[in-house]
């Protein structure tokens, strides 16, 4: 079996989709972590405000979980952010967490 070059791997739709989902999960986690730190909150404080355990906040921030829409909504609300979710044609993906 020959090794695929990195660029060839991304030509495969399944690989591109998996990469995009992983990238999005880490971007969301980074947004939450940065906003939490901006507010001077611990993970425990964010968990209290979002009604979830500190361990769930930690797992989310480290990309160790695939959050539900409900979890994202609770985190966004607790952080004073607005969660935008859209369905679009492939290739037009844009996910956004912006300040309220």
C-alpha positions as semicolon CSV with decimal commas, in nm:
position;residue;x (nm);y (nm);z (nm)
1;X;0,000;0,000;0,000
2;X;0,142;0,338;-0,093
3;X;0,143;0,628;0,147
4;X;-0,085;0,914;0,052
5;X;0,069;1,258;0,046
6;X;-0,082;1,499;0,293
7;X;-0,248;1,702;0,016
8;X;-0,397;1,385;-0,137
9;X;-0,555;1,287;0,195
10;X;-0,755;1,610;0,204
11;X;-0,894;1,540;-0,141
12;X;-1,090;1,252;0,014
13;X;-1,427;1,384;0,140
14;X;-1,432;1,169;0,454
15;X;-1,086;1,288;0,556
16;X;-1,174;1,652;0,488
17;X;-1,495;1,622;0,691
18;X;-1,321;1,456;0,987
19;X;-1,051;1,724;0,982
20;X;-1,309;2,003;0,966
21;X;-1,507;1,865;1,260
22;X;-1,192;1,827;1,469
23;X;-1,074;2,176;1,376
24;X;-1,412;2,323;1,467
25;X;-1,420;2,143;1,802
26;X;-1,076;2,281;1,894
27;X;-1,167;2,634;1,776
28;X;-1,479;2,632;1,993
29;X;-1,280;2,501;2,289
30;X;-1,019;2,774;2,243
31;X;-1,289;3,043;2,219
32;X;-1,446;2,923;2,544
33;X;-1,112;2,901;2,726
34;X;-0,997;3,247;2,612
35;X;-1,329;3,410;2,705
36;X;-1,330;3,236;3,045
37;X;-0,977;3,360;3,114
38;X;-1,072;3,709;2,990
39;X;-1,346;3,713;3,253
40;X;-1,103;3,592;3,519
41;X;-1,306;3,279;3,587
42;X;-1,186;2,934;3,686
43;X;-1,325;2,628;3,514
44;X;-1,526;2,565;3,830
45;X;-1,682;2,913;3,809
46;X;-1,777;2,864;3,445
47;X;-1,919;2,523;3,532
48;X;-2,127;2,675;3,810
49;X;-2,263;2,946;3,579
50;X;-2,331;2,698;3,297
51;X;-2,477;2,437;3,535
52;X;-2,221;2,168;3,457
53;X;-1,933;2,006;3,645
54;X;-1,585;2,160;3,629
55;X;-1,463;1,829;3,482
56;X;-1,697;1,877;3,183
57;X;-1,559;2,226;3,124
58;X;-1,203;2,089;3,142
59;X;-1,277;1,806;2,896
60;X;-1,443;2,050;2,657
61;X;-1,156;2,300;2,676
62;X;-0,905;2,025;2,598
63;X;-1,103;1,900;2,298
64;X;-1,176;1,573;2,471
65;X;-1,549;1,571;2,405
66;X;-1,801;1,640;2,132
67;X;-2,038;1,887;2,294
68;X;-2,411;1,881;2,236
69;X;-2,589;2,188;2,107
70;X;-2,739;2,231;2,454
71;X;-2,391;2,233;2,611
72;X;-2,269;2,493;2,361
73;X;-2,575;2,709;2,429
74;X;-2,522;2,692;2,806
75;X;-2,152;2,777;2,774
76;X;-2,221;3,065;2,535
77;X;-2,491;3,210;2,760
78;X;-2,274;3,180;3,072
79;X;-1,988;3,355;2,891
80;X;-2,207;3,633;2,752
81;X;-2,164;3,508;2,396
82;X;-2,414;3,436;2,122
83;X;-2,398;3,096;1,954
84;X;-2,465;3,099;1,579
85;X;-2,538;2,768;1,406
86;X;-2,613;2,750;1,034
87;X;-2,660;2,483;0,773
88;X;-2,508;2,571;0,438
89;X;-2,392;2,412;0,118
90;X;-2,061;2,221;0,147
91;X;-1,758;2,445;0,120
92;X;-1,942;2,744;0,267
93;X;-1,892;2,647;0,633
94;X;-1,853;2,922;0,885
95;X;-1,907;2,872;1,256
96;X;-1,903;3,165;1,489
97;X;-1,908;3,240;1,857
98;X;-1,918;3,616;1,902
99;X;-1,970;3,850;2,196
100;X;-2,333;3,929;2,271
